[in-house]
Amino acid sequence: MTCKLTYFNLRALGEPIRMILTYNGIKFQDIRLDRFGKDWIEKKSTFPMGQLPLLEIDGIALHQSKVICRYLAKKSDLYGKNERESAQIDIAVDIIYDLIMKMRVLRDISDPSAQETKYEEFKNTSIPFYLSNLDNIAKSYSGYLGCSKLSWADFYFTGAIDYLENLCRIKFRDDYPNLKKVIQNVTEEPKLKEYLSKRTNSEL
């Protein structure tokens, strides 16, 4: 099976998809656009919702990062063994995504003073609230998010960790030992070893 993933030249919400594709053994074209470049500006209107990522697979074009990851997870063993586990995995992913969206709204505040004031509020409330809840989930599943083995929630968190820390403006992974274990469990997965050793460095 071959497919094509189009995203920007960074990790962010595209990296979990790349990692799951690699884990699943699916060969893919990794199309990376400069988000400030001419190609993206000219092509933006041709993509669904004018957004990326976009995954072309099985004769269909999928957009929205969570939808893509969930679709791929169902092709392997990354969506739990029953509906209960699938629901717990979805809960963990939605917590991660909620934090990302909250921090992206903050980033889009145009007034620097207002943005900084709001950030200080988030730093003391929202950020520790979301991360503590995620850390507790990881603790209850011995270093996994949603079930006691690898799931797409673990890939979603680990793939987006650099992006999330950038949005939060803090390197928090060492402060949450169970989330650190999640990252370790994913990055030590043998199926990802070659990909992770060769992937492009990115702040996001």
MODELLER restraints for C-alpha pairs under 7 A, 6 or more apart:
rsr = mdl.restraints
at = mdl.atoms
rsr.add(forms.Gaussian(group=physical.xy_distance, feature=features.Distance(at['CA:1:A'], at['CA:26:A']), mean=5.88, stdev=0.5))
rsr.add(forms.Gaussian(group=physical.xy_distance, feature=features.Distance(at['CA:1:A'], at['CA:27:A']), mean=6.52, stdev=0.5))
rsr.add(forms.Gaussian(group=physical.xy_distance, feature=features.Distance(at['CA:2:A'], at['CA:26:A']), mean=6.21, stdev=0.5))
rsr.add(forms.Gaussian(group=physical.xy_distance, feature=features.Distance(at['CA:2:A'], at['CA:27:A']), mean=4.95, stdev=0.5))
rsr.add(forms.Gaussian(group=physical.xy_distance, feature=features.Distance(at['CA:2:A'], at['CA:28:A']), mean=5.28, stdev=0.5))
rsr.add(forms.Gaussian(group=physical.xy_distance, feature=features.Distance(at['CA:3:A'], at['CA:27:A']), mean=6.68, stdev=0.5))
rsr.add(forms.Gaussian(group=physical.xy_distance, feature=features.Distance(at['CA:3:A'], at['CA:28:A']), mean=4.68, stdev=0.5))
rsr.add(forms.Gaussian(group=physical.xy_distance, feature=features.Distance(at['CA:3:A'], at['CA:29:A']), mean=6.25, stdev=0.5))
rsr.add(forms.Gaussian(group=physical.xy_distance, feature=features.Distance(at['CA:3:A'], at['CA:56:A']), mean=5.63, stdev=0.5))
rsr.add(forms.Gaussian(group=physical.xy_distance, feature=features.Distance(at['CA:3:A'], at['CA:57:A']), mean=4.93, stdev=0.5))
rsr.add(forms.Gaussian(group=physical.xy_distance, feature=features.Distance(at['CA:4:A'], at['CA:28:A']), mean=5.23, stdev=0.5))
rsr.add(forms.Gaussian(group=physical.xy_distance, feature=features.Distance(at['CA:4:A'], at['CA:29:A']), mean=4.51, stdev=0.5))
rsr.add(forms.Gaussian(group=physical.xy_distance, feature=features.Distance(at['CA:4:A'], at['CA:30:A']), mean=6.36, stdev=0.5))
rsr.add(forms.Gaussian(group=physical.xy_distance, feature=features.Distance(at['CA:4:A'], at['CA:55:A']), mean=5.80, stdev=0.5))
rsr.add(forms.Gaussian(group=physical.xy_distance, feature=features.Distance(at['CA:4:A'], at['CA:56:A']), mean=5.15, stdev=0.5))
rsr.add(forms.Gaussian(group=physical.xy_distance, feature=features.Distance(at['CA:4:A'], at['CA:57:A']), mean=6.89, stdev=0.5))
rsr.add(forms.Gaussian(group=physical.xy_distance, feature=features.Distance(at['CA:5:A'], at['CA:28:A']), mean=6.71, stdev=0.5))
rsr.add(forms.Gaussian(group=physical.xy_distance, feature=features.Distance(at['CA:5:A'], at['CA:29:A']), mean=5.97, stdev=0.5))
rsr.add(forms.Gaussian(group=physical.xy_distance, feature=features.Distance(at['CA:5:A'], at['CA:30:A']), mean=5.28, stdev=0.5))
rsr.add(forms.Gaussian(group=physical.xy_distance, feature=features.Distance(at['CA:5:A'], at['CA:31:A']), mean=5.89, stdev=0.5))
rsr.add(forms.Gaussian(group=physical.xy_distance, feature=features.Distance(at['CA:5:A'], at['CA:54:A']), mean=5.83, stdev=0.5))
rsr.add(forms.Gaussian(group=physical.xy_distance, feature=features.Distance(at['CA:5:A'], at['CA:55:A']), mean=4.55, stdev=0.5))
rsr.add(forms.Gaussian(group=physical.xy_distance, feature=features.Distance(at['CA:5:A'], at['CA:56:A']), mean=6.43, stdev=0.5))
rsr.add(forms.Gaussian(group=physical.xy_distance, feature=features.Distance(at['CA:6:A'], at['CA:30:A']), mean=6.41, stdev=0.5))
rsr.add(forms.Gaussian(group=physical.xy_distance, feature=features.Distance(at['CA:6:A'], at['CA:31:A']), mean=4.64, stdev=0.5))
rsr.add(forms.Gaussian(group=physical.xy_distance, feature=features.Distance(at['CA:6:A'], at['CA:32:A']), mean=6.00, stdev=0.5))
rsr.add(forms.Gaussian(group=physical.xy_distance, feature=features.Distance(at['CA:6:A'], at['CA:52:A']), mean=6.89, stdev=0.5))
rsr.add(forms.Gaussian(group=physical.xy_distance, feature=features.Distance(at['CA:6:A'], at['CA:53:A']), mean=5.69, stdev=0.5))
rsr.add(forms.Gaussian(group=physical.xy_distance, feature=features.Distance(at['CA:6:A'], at['CA:54:A']), mean=5.22, stdev=0.5))
rsr.add(forms.Gaussian(group=physical.xy_distance, feature=features.Distance(at['CA:6:A'], at['CA:55:A']), mean=6.45, stdev=0.5))
rsr.add(forms.Gaussian(group=physical.xy_distance, feature=features.Distance(at['CA:7:A'], at['CA:14:A']), mean=6.18, stdev=0.5))
rsr.add(forms.Gaussian(group=physical.xy_distance, feature=features.Distance(at['CA:7:A'], at['CA:31:A']), mean=6.32, stdev=0.5))
rsr.add(forms.Gaussian(group=physical.xy_distance, feature=features.Distance(at['CA:7:A'], at['CA:32:A']), mean=5.18, stdev=0.5))
rsr.add(forms.Gaussian(group=physical.xy_distance, feature=features.Distance(at['CA:7:A'], at['CA:33:A']), mean=6.17, stdev=0.5))
rsr.add(forms.Gaussian(group=physical.xy_distance, feature=features.Distance(at['CA:7:A'], at['CA:52:A']), mean=5.47, stdev=0.5))
rsr.add(forms.Gaussian(group=physical.xy_distance, feature=features.Distance(at['CA:7:A'], at['CA:53:A']), mean=4.71, stdev=0.5))
rsr.add(forms.Gaussian(group=physical.xy_distance, feature=features.Distance(at['CA:7:A'], at['CA:54:A']), mean=6.72, stdev=0.5))
rsr.add(forms.Gaussian(group=physical.xy_distance, feature=features.Distance(at['CA:8:A'], at['CA:32:A']), mean=4.78, stdev=0.5))
rsr.add(forms.Gaussian(group=physical.xy_distance, feature=features.Distance(at['CA:8:A'], at['CA:33:A']), mean=4.48, stdev=0.5))
rsr.add(forms.Gaussian(group=physical.xy_distance, feature=features.Distance(at['CA:8:A'], at['CA:34:A']), mean=5.76, stdev=0.5))
rsr.add(forms.Gaussian(group=physical.xy_distance, feature=features.Distance(at['CA:8:A'], at['CA:35:A']), mean=5.77, stdev=0.5))
rsr.add(forms.Gaussian(group=physical.xy_distance, feature=features.Distance(at['CA:9:A'], at['CA:32:A']), mean=4.66, stdev=0.5))
rsr.add(forms.Gaussian(group=physical.xy_distance, feature=features.Distance(at['CA:9:A'], at['CA:33:A']), mean=5.46, stdev=0.5))
rsr.add(forms.Gaussian(group=physical.xy_distance, feature=features.Distance(at['CA:9:A'], at['CA:34:A']), mean=5.76, stdev=0.5))
rsr.add(forms.Gaussian(group=physical.xy_distance, feature=features.Distance(at['CA:10:A'], at['CA:202:A']), mean=5.73, stdev=0.5))
rsr.add(forms.Gaussian(group=physical.xy_distance, feature=features.Distance(at['CA:10:A'], at['CA:204:A']), mean=5.76, stdev=0.5))
rsr.add(forms.Gaussian(group=physical.xy_distance, feature=features.Distance(at['CA:11:A'], at['CA:160:A']), mean=6.83, stdev=0.5))
rsr.add(forms.Gaussian(group=physical.xy_distance, feature=features.Distance(at['CA:11:A'], at['CA:202:A']), mean=6.52, stdev=0.5))
rsr.add(forms.Gaussian(group=physical.xy_distance, feature=features.Distance(at['CA:11:A'], at['CA:204:A']), mean=5.49, stdev=0.5))
rsr.add(forms.Gaussian(group=physical.xy_distance, feature=features.Distance(at['CA:12:A'], at['CA:160:A']), mean=4.95, stdev=0.5))
rsr.add(forms.Gaussian(group=physical.xy_distance, feature=features.Distance(at['CA:12:A'], at['CA:163:A']), mean=4.90, stdev=0.5))
rsr.add(forms.Gaussian(group=physical.xy_distance, feature=features.Distance(at['CA:12:A'], at['CA:204:A']), mean=5.29, stdev=0.5))
rsr.add(forms.Gaussian(group=physical.xy_distance, feature=features.Distance(at['CA:13:A'], at['CA:65:A']), mean=6.30, stdev=0.5))
rsr.add(forms.Gaussian(group=physical.xy_distance, feature=features.Distance(at['CA:13:A'], at['CA:160:A']), mean=5.94, stdev=0.5))
rsr.add(forms.Gaussian(group=physical.xy_distance, feature=features.Distance(at['CA:14:A'], at['CA:53:A']), mean=6.17, stdev=0.5))
rsr.add(forms.Gaussian(group=physical.xy_distance, feature=features.Distance(at['CA:15:A'], at['CA:159:A']), mean=4.91, stdev=0.5))
rsr.add(forms.Gaussian(group=physical.xy_distance, feature=features.Distance(at['CA:15:A'], at['CA:160:A']), mean=6.48, stdev=0.5))
rsr.add(forms.Gaussian(group=physical.xy_distance, feature=features.Distance(at['CA:16:A'], at['CA:155:A']), mean=5.35, stdev=0.5))
rsr.add(forms.Gaussian(group=physical.xy_distance, feature=features.Distance(at['CA:16:A'], at['CA:156:A']), mean=4.88, stdev=0.5))
rsr.add(forms.Gaussian(group=physical.xy_distance, feature=features.Distance(at['CA:16:A'], at['CA:159:A']), mean=4.39, stdev=0.5))
rsr.add(forms.Gaussian(group=physical.xy_distance, feature=features.Distance(at['CA:16:A'], at['CA:160:A']), mean=6.55, stdev=0.5))
rsr.add(forms.Gaussian(group=physical.xy_distance, feature=features.Distance(at['CA:17:A'], at['CA:69:A']), mean=5.76, stdev=0.5))
rsr.add(forms.Gaussian(group=physical.xy_distance, feature=features.Distance(at['CA:19:A'], at['CA:155:A']), mean=6.89, stdev=0.5))
rsr.add(forms.Gaussian(group=physical.xy_distance, feature=features.Distance(at['CA:20:A'], at['CA:72:A']), mean=6.93, stdev=0.5))
rsr.add(forms.Gaussian(group=physical.xy_distance, feature=features.Distance(at['CA:20:A'], at['CA:155:A']), mean=6.88, stdev=0.5))
rsr.add(forms.Gaussian(group=physical.xy_distance, feature=features.Distance(at['CA:22:A'], at['CA:192:A']), mean=6.56, stdev=0.5))
rsr.add(forms.Gaussian(group=physical.xy_distance, feature=features.Distance(at['CA:23:A'], at['CA:191:A']), mean=5.45, stdev=0.5))
rsr.add(forms.Gaussian(group=physical.xy_distance, feature=features.Distance(at['CA:23:A'], at['CA:192:A']), mean=6.14, stdev=0.5))
rsr.add(forms.Gaussian(group=physical.xy_distance, feature=features.Distance(at['CA:24:A'], at['CA:76:A']), mean=6.53, stdev=0.5))
rsr.add(forms.Gaussian(group=physical.xy_distance, feature=features.Distance(at['CA:33:A'], at['CA:39:A']), mean=6.98, stdev=0.5))
rsr.add(forms.Gaussian(group=physical.xy_distance, feature=features.Distance(at['CA:33:A'], at['CA:40:A']), mean=6.27, stdev=0.5))
rsr.add(forms.Gaussian(group=physical.xy_distance, feature=features.Distance(at['CA:34:A'], at['CA:40:A']), mean=6.57, stdev=0.5))
rsr.add(forms.Gaussian(group=physical.xy_distance, feature=features.Distance(at['CA:44:A'], at['CA:50:A']), mean=5.06, stdev=0.5))
rsr.add(forms.Gaussian(group=physical.xy_distance, feature=features.Distance(at['CA:44:A'], at['CA:51:A']), mean=6.96, stdev=0.5))
rsr.add(forms.Gaussian(group=physical.xy_distance, feature=features.Distance(at['CA:48:A'], at['CA:63:A']), mean=6.95, stdev=0.5))
rsr.add(forms.Gaussian(group=physical.xy_distance, feature=features.Distance(at['CA:52:A'], at['CA:63:A']), mean=6.85, stdev=0.5))
rsr.add(forms.Gaussian(group=physical.xy_distance, feature=features.Distance(at['CA:53:A'], at['CA:63:A']), mean=5.98, stdev=0.5))
rsr.add(forms.Gaussian(group=physical.xy_distance, feature=features.Distance(at['CA:53:A'], at['CA:64:A']), mean=6.58, stdev=0.5))
rsr.add(forms.Gaussian(group=physical.xy_distance, feature=features.Distance(at['CA:53:A'], at['CA:65:A']), mean=6.31, stdev=0.5))
rsr.add(forms.Gaussian(group=physical.xy_distance, feature=features.Distance(at['CA:54:A'], at['CA:61:A']), mean=6.67, stdev=0.5))
rsr.add(forms.Gaussian(group=physical.xy_distance, feature=features.Distance(at['CA:54:A'], at['CA:62:A']), mean=5.68, stdev=0.5))
rsr.add(forms.Gaussian(group=physical.xy_distance, feature=features.Distance(at['CA:54:A'], at['CA:63:A']), mean=4.72, stdev=0.5))
rsr.add(forms.Gaussian(group=physical.xy_distance, feature=features.Distance(at['CA:55:A'], at['CA:61:A']), mean=5.64, stdev=0.5))
rsr.add(forms.Gaussian(group=physical.xy_distance, feature=features.Distance(at['CA:55:A'], at['CA:62:A']), mean=5.09, stdev=0.5))
rsr.add(forms.Gaussian(group=physical.xy_distance, feature=features.Distance(at['CA:55:A'], at['CA:63:A']), mean=6.43, stdev=0.5))
rsr.add(forms.Gaussian(group=physical.xy_distance, feature=features.Distance(at['CA:56:A'], at['CA:62:A']), mean=6.26, stdev=0.5))
rsr.add(forms.Gaussian(group=physical.xy_distance, feature=features.Distance(at['CA:62:A'], at['CA:68:A']), mean=6.16, stdev=0.5))
rsr.add(forms.Gaussian(group=physical.xy_distance, feature=features.Distance(at['CA:69:A'], at['CA:152:A']), mean=6.79, stdev=0.5))
rsr.add(forms.Gaussian(group=physical.xy_distance, feature=features.Distance(at['CA:73:A'], at['CA:79:A']), mean=5.42, stdev=0.5))
rsr.add(forms.Gaussian(group=physical.xy_distance, feature=features.Distance(at['CA:73:A'], at['CA:152:A']), mean=5.97, stdev=0.5))
rsr.add(forms.Gaussian(group=physical.xy_distance, feature=features.Distance(at['CA:78:A'], at['CA:150:A']), mean=6.25, stdev=0.5))
rsr.add(forms.Gaussian(group=physical.xy_distance, feature=features.Distance(at['CA:78:A'], at['CA:151:A']), mean=4.01, stdev=0.5))
rsr.add(forms.Gaussian(group=physical.xy_distance, feature=features.Distance(at['CA:78:A'], at['CA:152:A']), mean=5.22, stdev=0.5))
rsr.add(forms.Gaussian(group=physical.xy_distance, feature=features.Distance(at['CA:79:A'], at['CA:86:A']), mean=5.43, stdev=0.5))
rsr.add(forms.Gaussian(group=physical.xy_distance, feature=features.Distance(at['CA:79:A'], at['CA:151:A']), mean=5.68, stdev=0.5))
rsr.add(forms.Gaussian(group=physical.xy_distance, feature=features.Distance(at['CA:79:A'], at['CA:152:A']), mean=6.43, stdev=0.5))
rsr.add(forms.Gaussian(group=physical.xy_distance, feature=features.Distance(at['CA:80:A'], at['CA:86:A']), mean=5.12, stdev=0.5))
rsr.add(forms.Gaussian(group=physical.xy_distance, feature=features.Distance(at['CA:80:A'], at['CA:147:A']), mean=6.71, stdev=0.5))
rsr.add(forms.Gaussian(group=physical.xy_distance, feature=features.Distance(at['CA:80:A'], at['CA:151:A']), mean=6.75, stdev=0.5))
rsr.add(forms.Gaussian(group=physical.xy_distance, feature=features.Distance(at['CA:85:A'], at['CA:146:A']), mean=6.31, stdev=0.5))
rsr.add(forms.Gaussian(group=physical.xy_distance, feature=features.Distance(at['CA:85:A'], at['CA:147:A']), mean=5.95, stdev=0.5))
rsr.add(forms.Gaussian(group=physical.xy_distance, feature=features.Distance(at['CA:88:A'], at['CA:146:A']), mean=4.70, stdev=0.5))
rsr.add(forms.Gaussian(group=physical.xy_distance, feature=features.Distance(at['CA:89:A'], at['CA:145:A']), mean=6.35, stdev=0.5))
rsr.add(forms.Gaussian(group=physical.xy_distance, feature=features.Distance(at['CA:89:A'], at['CA:146:A']), mean=4.14, stdev=0.5))
rsr.add(forms.Gaussian(group=physical.xy_distance, feature=features.Distance(at['CA:89:A'], at['CA:147:A']), mean=6.95, stdev=0.5))
rsr.add(forms.Gaussian(group=physical.xy_distance, feature=features.Distance(at['CA:89:A'], at['CA:153:A']), mean=5.78, stdev=0.5))
rsr.add(forms.Gaussian(group=physical.xy_distance, feature=features.Distance(at['CA:92:A'], at['CA:134:A']), mean=6.84, stdev=0.5))
rsr.add(forms.Gaussian(group=physical.xy_distance, feature=features.Distance(at['CA:92:A'], at['CA:145:A']), mean=6.15, stdev=0.5))
rsr.add(forms.Gaussian(group=physical.xy_distance, feature=features.Distance(at['CA:92:A'], at['CA:146:A']), mean=6.35, stdev=0.5))
rsr.add(forms.Gaussian(group=physical.xy_distance, feature=features.Distance(at['CA:92:A'], at['CA:153:A']), mean=6.35, stdev=0.5))
rsr.add(forms.Gaussian(group=physical.xy_distance, feature=features.Distance(at['CA:93:A'], at['CA:153:A']), mean=5.32, stdev=0.5))
rsr.add(forms.Gaussian(group=physical.xy_distance, feature=features.Distance(at['CA:93:A'], at['CA:156:A']), mean=6.98, stdev=0.5))
rsr.add(forms.Gaussian(group=physical.xy_distance, feature=features.Distance(at['CA:95:A'], at['CA:130:A']), mean=6.81, stdev=0.5))
rsr.add(forms.Gaussian(group=physical.xy_distance, feature=features.Distance(at['CA:96:A'], at['CA:157:A']), mean=6.85, stdev=0.5))
rsr.add(forms.Gaussian(group=physical.xy_distance, feature=features.Distance(at['CA:99:A'], at['CA:130:A']), mean=6.63, stdev=0.5))
rsr.add(forms.Gaussian(group=physical.xy_distance, feature=features.Distance(at['CA:100:A'], at['CA:164:A']), mean=6.40, stdev=0.5))
rsr.add(forms.Gaussian(group=physical.xy_distance, feature=features.Distance(at['CA:103:A'], at['CA:167:A']), mean=5.87, stdev=0.5))
rsr.add(forms.Gaussian(group=physical.xy_distance, feature=features.Distance(at['CA:103:A'], at['CA:168:A']), mean=6.63, stdev=0.5))
rsr.add(forms.Gaussian(group=physical.xy_distance, feature=features.Distance(at['CA:104:A'], at['CA:167:A']), mean=6.96, stdev=0.5))
rsr.add(forms.Gaussian(group=physical.xy_distance, feature=features.Distance(at['CA:106:A'], at['CA:115:A']), mean=6.36, stdev=0.5))
rsr.add(forms.Gaussian(group=physical.xy_distance, feature=features.Distance(at['CA:106:A'], at['CA:119:A']), mean=6.95, stdev=0.5))
rsr.add(forms.Gaussian(group=physical.xy_distance, feature=features.Distance(at['CA:109:A'], at['CA:115:A']), mean=5.52, stdev=0.5))
rsr.add(forms.Gaussian(group=physical.xy_distance, feature=features.Distance(at['CA:135:A'], at['CA:176:A']), mean=6.18, stdev=0.5))
rsr.add(forms.Gaussian(group=physical.xy_distance, feature=features.Distance(at['CA:135:A'], at['CA:178:A']), mean=5.38, stdev=0.5))
rsr.add(forms.Gaussian(group=physical.xy_distance, feature=features.Distance(at['CA:135:A'], at['CA:179:A']), mean=5.39, stdev=0.5))
rsr.add(forms.Gaussian(group=physical.xy_distance, feature=features.Distance(at['CA:137:A'], at['CA:145:A']), mean=6.02, stdev=0.5))
rsr.add(forms.Gaussian(group=physical.xy_distance, feature=features.Distance(at['CA:138:A'], at['CA:144:A']), mean=4.92, stdev=0.5))
rsr.add(forms.Gaussian(group=physical.xy_distance, feature=features.Distance(at['CA:138:A'], at['CA:145:A']), mean=5.05, stdev=0.5))
rsr.add(forms.Gaussian(group=physical.xy_distance, feature=features.Distance(at['CA:138:A'], at['CA:178:A']), mean=5.42, stdev=0.5))
rsr.add(forms.Gaussian(group=physical.xy_distance, feature=features.Distance(at['CA:138:A'], at['CA:179:A']), mean=6.20, stdev=0.5))
rsr.add(forms.Gaussian(group=physical.xy_distance, feature=features.Distance(at['CA:139:A'], at['CA:178:A']), mean=5.44, stdev=0.5))
rsr.add(forms.Gaussian(group=physical.xy_distance, feature=features.Distance(at['CA:141:A'], at['CA:147:A']), mean=5.86, stdev=0.5))
rsr.add(forms.Gaussian(group=physical.xy_distance, feature=features.Distance(at['CA:141:A'], at['CA:148:A']), mean=4.92, stdev=0.5))
rsr.add(forms.Gaussian(group=physical.xy_distance, feature=features.Distance(at['CA:142:A'], at['CA:148:A']), mean=6.55, stdev=0.5))
rsr.add(forms.Gaussian(group=physical.xy_distance, feature=features.Distance(at['CA:143:A'], at['CA:178:A']), mean=5.44, stdev=0.5))
rsr.add(forms.Gaussian(group=physical.xy_distance, feature=features.Distance(at['CA:143:A'], at['CA:179:A']), mean=6.76, stdev=0.5))
rsr.add(forms.Gaussian(group=physical.xy_distance, feature=features.Distance(at['CA:143:A'], at['CA:181:A']), mean=5.02, stdev=0.5))
rsr.add(forms.Gaussian(group=physical.xy_distance, feature=features.Distance(at['CA:143:A'], at['CA:182:A']), mean=4.82, stdev=0.5))
rsr.add(forms.Gaussian(group=physical.xy_distance, feature=features.Distance(at['CA:144:A'], at['CA:150:A']), mean=6.39, stdev=0.5))
rsr.add(forms.Gaussian(group=physical.xy_distance, feature=features.Distance(at['CA:144:A'], at['CA:154:A']), mean=6.34, stdev=0.5))
rsr.add(forms.Gaussian(group=physical.xy_distance, feature=features.Distance(at['CA:144:A'], at['CA:182:A']), mean=5.36, stdev=0.5))
rsr.add(forms.Gaussian(group=physical.xy_distance, feature=features.Distance(at['CA:145:A'], at['CA:153:A']), mean=5.84, stdev=0.5))
rsr.add(forms.Gaussian(group=physical.xy_distance, feature=features.Distance(at['CA:145:A'], at['CA:154:A']), mean=5.76, stdev=0.5))
rsr.add(forms.Gaussian(group=physical.xy_distance, feature=features.Distance(at['CA:154:A'], at['CA:182:A']), mean=6.23, stdev=0.5))
rsr.add(forms.Gaussian(group=physical.xy_distance, feature=features.Distance(at['CA:154:A'], at['CA:186:A']), mean=6.78, stdev=0.5))
rsr.add(forms.Gaussian(group=physical.xy_distance, feature=features.Distance(at['CA:155:A'], at['CA:186:A']), mean=6.67, stdev=0.5))
rsr.add(forms.Gaussian(group=physical.xy_distance, feature=features.Distance(at['CA:158:A'], at['CA:183:A']), mean=5.29, stdev=0.5))
rsr.add(forms.Gaussian(group=physical.xy_distance, feature=features.Distance(at['CA:162:A'], at['CA:203:A']), mean=6.33, stdev=0.5))
rsr.add(forms.Gaussian(group=physical.xy_distance, feature=features.Distance(at['CA:162:A'], at['CA:204:A']), mean=5.38, stdev=0.5))
rsr.add(forms.Gaussian(group=physical.xy_distance, feature=features.Distance(at['CA:163:A'], at['CA:204:A']), mean=4.24, stdev=0.5))
rsr.add(forms.Gaussian(group=physical.xy_distance, feature=features.Distance(at['CA:165:A'], at['CA:171:A']), mean=5.54, stdev=0.5))
rsr.add(forms.Gaussian(group=physical.xy_distance, feature=features.Distance(at['CA:165:A'], at['CA:172:A']), mean=6.80, stdev=0.5))
rsr.add(forms.Gaussian(group=physical.xy_distance, feature=features.Distance(at['CA:166:A'], at['CA:204:A']), mean=6.73, stdev=0.5))
rsr.add(forms.Gaussian(group=physical.xy_distance, feature=features.Distance(at['CA:173:A'], at['CA:179:A']), mean=6.66, stdev=0.5))
rsr.add(forms.Gaussian(group=physical.xy_distance, feature=features.Distance(at['CA:173:A'], at['CA:180:A']), mean=5.62, stdev=0.5))
rsr.add(forms.Gaussian(group=physical.xy_distance, feature=features.Distance(at['CA:174:A'], at['CA:180:A']), mean=6.34, stdev=0.5))
